[in-house]
Every structure is written in structure tokens, then in C-alpha cells.
Amino acid sequence: MREELKEKIAAQAKKIGLAVILVGDDPASQVYVRNKIKACEEVGIFSFAYRLPQDAKESELLELIASLNEDERVHGILVQLPLPKHIDTDRALKAILPEKDVDGFGAENLGLLAKGTPATVSCTPFGVMKLLEREGISVAGKRAVVLGRSNIVGKPMAMLLLNADATVTVCHSKTKMLKEICAEADILISAIGKANFVTEDMIKENAVVIDVGINRNENGKLCGDVHPSAANKASYLTPVPGGVGPMTITMLLWNTYYAAVRRENVISR
Ligand code: NDP
């Protein structure tokens, strides 16, 4: 998909720009931002990186976003989360123009997704849908179970699956009979952030299992939510690292490209 995007971007008359804002010095966020900027370079998207100190005022961030909203060179604006506690995340996300909200976290884009007419879809769930689509895995009529109900993964994931005609169950920390519900899933998507939580006994024979989680196991090694033994039963299982993570970045590039195309009116989606 990145190769395809690279060709499309090269064919554009105008440079496509993504602004990435990092507030503070969270080590994981620094890695994510670096990876996003590198991916932009690889496909020919021009990136503008802004680093604000940990104690930056909320007003500074809002002023920066306001100036980027006006900046014609910038087609997408990304504020890396989590923000320091003294900054209101909702207020920051709300400040981004919906047409530049390439993370799809803003209320307008989430609302459109809920209506079934999405404009920009948040990158992780969108990446999961593309993984399924590109592997030729049909969703319509399937029993899909989503573990996790966050606004950035679980909820938009469930809405996308529903829009694609799956029968969707969303599980969370208060769900009862979670194991039994998981064992009914044709498509099981885990986004809870607990190492090796999903075990073989929770998986239906030949289920498609998508592991969104990024965790450290007891040895400090990167791992997902799904125990490797799941591979004994699943027909597909995405690896961590190297599965949903790279797809998330790909969809950020995709969203930025289409934000630019819509803005420049070059082609319609
Ligand atoms: P959140 O912490 O915001 O949400 C976690 C969700 O999991 C909540 O809905 C919570 O339920 C639920 N949950 C927690 N524990 C359990 C449990 N024991 N049983 C059932 N449900 C449970 O996390 P995010 O959605 O932001 O991220 C989820 C995971 O995905 C993380 O590991 C994160 O690092 C990863 N991630 C990966 C990305 C990628 O690119 N691959 C991108 C984004 C996230 P409740 O609502 O009841 O508290």
C-alpha cells in the first residue's frame, strides 16, 4: 500500500504536508513520532515536526494548531497522544480542522463514522479493515468480537465492522462471559493492552485474529494481547510487532494523501 501511495503522491503537482506535534518527552511517543516522520519521507510526504516542552501551556498548543489550520502547506495535523495531564486532550483535538484531522479522532469524523458516511477514519481500525480487505477476508455476515472500547481503537473498530455488515459484539473490563463470547467470533480483534490475554481456548477453530495490543511481557519484550498459542487454532493471526502497527502508519499516510486530494480538489475519493 505504501508503494501505491508513493506513486500517487509523486503524481501530484503540489507537495503534500503533514504536521506532527509532540508535547513532552514520553519515550514511546518519541519513537512513534520518529517512525511516522520516517514513513512520510519514504512516500514523499513533507513533514513538519513541532516539539513542545513537557510544561508547554495549553494555549501554546492551541495557537500552534490554529496557525497550522491556516497553513496552506499543511494538509494533515497530528497531535501525538497522550498529552501531558495539564492539557485537555479533547480541547486540543477539537481545535484541529476536521478536514486536517488525519487521525480521525475529532468529534466530526467520529460522528460521520457512526452515521456510516466516514470522511477520515482513525488509523488503527482503518488499518485493520484494510488488512482484512487486502487478504480477501469477507466481513459481511460474520460474527466479529472487539475487545476494548476506547475512542481511538475499540469504538471506531466496532463501527467500521458494523458498517461492513458484520454482527459485532464489543467487550470491555465489565463484560461477563468474555471467554465464551470470544470463542464465538469468526473475527476476533483485541485492543485492550494486556500481554498474552487472549489464549488458545478463547479462539474458535479457523477464526481470524487481529492483535492490536502493544505490550511488554515479563522479560520486557514487545508483545501483543494474544498468546502465541492462538496460532494453533486461528486461520490468520497478525504478529506484534509487524502487524497492525505498520498498517496504522500506512493509514496515516493514506489519510494525509486523501486530505490533500480533497483540499486541492485534484480527484474525488
Ligand atoms: P485503552 O486503555 O484506552 O482501552 C483499553 C480497553 O480495554 C478499555 O475499553 C478497557 O475496558 C478494555 N480492557 C482493559 N482490560 C480489560 C480486561 N481485562 N478485559 C476486557 N477488557 C479490558 O487502550 P487503547 O484502545 O488506546 O489501546 C489498546 C491497546 O492497543 C494498547 O495495547 C495500545 O498500546 C494498542 N494500540 C496499538 C496501536 C497500533 O498501532 N498497533 C495503536 C493504538 C493502540 P474499560 O473501557 O471497561 O476500561
Residues whose N, C-alpha, C, O or C-beta is under 5 A from the ligand:
A	BS01	NDP	T124 G148 R149 S150 V153 G154 C171 H172 S173 K174 A191 I192 G193 V212 G213 I214 N215 V244 G245 T248
